[in-house]
Amino acid sequence: MNLSRYFHELQDGYLSEIEDLRLDSEGHDVLDRRLRDKRAGFAAVVSMIDTDPLMLAPALHGAFHLPPGRLPAIEDLLGCEPDELPSWGELSRLVEVASWARPLVERALEEEAGPAFLATVVGLEYLLSKQRAETGPAVDPEAEGGARRERDDGDDRDEGEGEDDVEGLADDFLEQQGFDRRNEP
């Protein structure tokens, strides 16, 4: 597999992003909750899609299923530099998008850099799955909130977190990224 400089530079950062989300300061696996937070805050930070794709990419962790017969095309993708990435129209025929991720994909496609971002995430997800297949997952893969479990019913929400607290979740997400809160309580 020929890995372009672009994907070579991003792969370790993406793995680190996912692993940083996995555990809290006490060593508890909180990946599902943190991924939900990233997904809830996606629209608030989507404008950064072309300047910091690694900040947004984890929101789509587990969103793409890559059927085995189509893996050579995905490996070809990994040899591409940003200006050579296939269109989303081409790529969407090769991958299956989890139902929970479709609104995020549609929102990403509204941005000029959205198709390249989605191609990048597909490539990074493939690299991550390949690495895990070689080294083994850090935790039970069934515990992850990706394409294996498409429901997102919020069972482990913090008390008081309501369905329409998306703005609060977006503010929490931005604060975790180092930004000041937009709406102080």
N, C-alpha and C positions, 0 to 999 in steps of 0.2 A: 504494500500500500504506500503510495507516494503522498506525503503530507506537505501541503504548501506552508510557506513561512507564516501566513495568516493563521491557519489552524494550529500550527506548532506553537505560536505565541499565545493563543487563546486557551489551549487545552488545559494547561496546569492551573490557570486562573479560574476556569470554570469548575474544575474538580475541587479547588480550594473553596470556591463560593458554596458549592453543595455541601461539602464537609463542614464548613463554618456554620451553615444553617442546621446541621444535624443535631448538635449537642448544645445544651445550655451550659452555664458556668458550673453547674453541679453535676454534669455528666449525663443528664437525662436526654433521651432522644425526643426532640421537639420538631423534627423535620416537617411532619404533616402540618402542624400549626403554623410554622414559619412560611411554608409554601403557600398556605391559604392566605396569609398576610401579604405575601408578595403578589399573589393573584388579585387580591382585593385592591391593592394599591397600584396595579399595573397602569390603569388609565391616567393616574395622576403623574406618572413619570415617563409615559410612553414617548414624550417629545425628546427624551435622551437616547432614543433607540439607535441613532447613528453615532453618538459621541461616547456612549458607555454601554455597549451591548451586554457586557457581563453583569451589569446591574439589573437588567431586565430578564436575561435569559433564564435564570432559575424559576421564574414564574411559569415557564413552559416545561419544567423538568417532568419527565414521564408523559408528556403530551403526545409523543409520536411513536407509533408502532412501525417497525421496519420489517416487512415480510422478508424471509430469507432469500427468496428468488430475486429480490431487488437490491440486495446488498452490494453487488458490483457497481451499480450506479451511484450509490451513496459513497462508496470508496472513491469513485471518480470525483465526486463533489469535494472530497477532502484534499484533492490536489489543486483546487481552485484558489486564486487570489480573489479579493472582494469584487473586483470588476469583471470577473469571469464566472461568478456564481450563476447557476441556472435560475430561470424565472420560477416564481412560486407556482405558476400554472403547470410547468413541467414537473416540479418537485412534488406537488400535491398528488400527482398520479402515482407516485412511488411510495408514499407514506400514508398511514392511516392516522387521523387526528382524533384523539379522545374527545368525547362529547363535551366534557367540562371545559376543554381548551378552545373550542371553536369560537366563542366570543372574543377570546384574547387574540386568536389568529386574525379574526376579522378586524379587530381594533388595530393591530399591528399593520395590517395591509392598508389602512387609511393613511399611514405615514409614507413619505417618499422612500425612506430606507427600509420599510417594512419587509418587502420580499427578500432583500439581502439578509436582513436580520433573521427571518425565519429559516432561510437556507443555512445560516450560521448555526442556529440552535439545533437544527436537524443533525448537522455535522458533529457538533459538540456532544449531543446526546448519544450519537453512535460511538464516538470515541470513549465516552464514559462507560457505556455498556460493554464495549470491547475490553476496556481496562478491567472492569469488574469481573468479566468472564475469565480473564487471565489471572487475576489476583484474588477473586472472591469478594463479595460485598462486605462492607463494614458492618452492616447489620442485616437482619432478615429482610430480604427484598419484599416480602409480602407486607411488611410493616410500612413501606414507603407509600406515599400518597400519589403515585403517578398513574399511568394508564391501567395498572392492575386493578386499581380501585377508583372507579369513576365517580362515586358518590361523594358529595361534600356536604354532609348534613350538619356539620358544626357541633358534633356531640361533645368535643372537648374544649368548647369555648370557655373563656373566662366568664364568671358570673357577671351579669349585667350587660353583656355584649349582645345587642339586638340585631335583628336582620337589617335595619336601615342605618347601621353604624358604619357604613362604608367610608364616609368621609373621615370618621375617627380612625378607622383602620389605615386609610391612606396617610393621615397625619402621623400615625404611629410608625408606618413604614418609612416615611421620609425622615422622621426623627432618628430611626435606627441607621439610616444612611448618612447621618451627620447634619441634616438640615434642621433649621428652626421650625417649630410647629407653626402652622398657618393660623389655627384657631385655638387659642388658649382657653381652657375650661373656666 
